[in-house]
Amino acid sequence: MAQDFRQDKLREIGSGTGEVPNGSNFDSFDCIISIRMTNITANAITCSAYITNSSLNYYIIKDVTIPAHSSLELIDGGSKIVVVSGDRLKFDSDTTASLDVIVSRVDTISGT
């Protein structure tokens, strides 16, 4: 069974919102297998990760503090998050240009 892996990278997220996919919705079923959020500043930051669909926010993690120059892995131990058409994965931080994010996902699973 072939799997189509994707990686999305977001740099220097601040008080604005970073999105995966960038500026659009997921097209179909995807499976998020990893989210790493990294504080790239010399001070602690507070940040959140959430899925938006139909103008509603569903938090994966809310207002978590990440120490200076540290990272947080949100999905581990084989856990996964399924996202569907219309979902947008979003991130924000309380500090300008402070958060880098890497998301790994399976875009398509086929039987060929």
Buried (B, 14 or more C-beta within 10 A) or exposed (E): EEEEEBEBEBEBBBEEBBBBBEEEBBEEBBBBBBBBBBBBBEEBBBBBBBBBBEEEEEEBBEEBEBEEEEBBEBBEEEEEBEBEEEBBBBBBBBBEBBBBBBBBBBBBEEEE
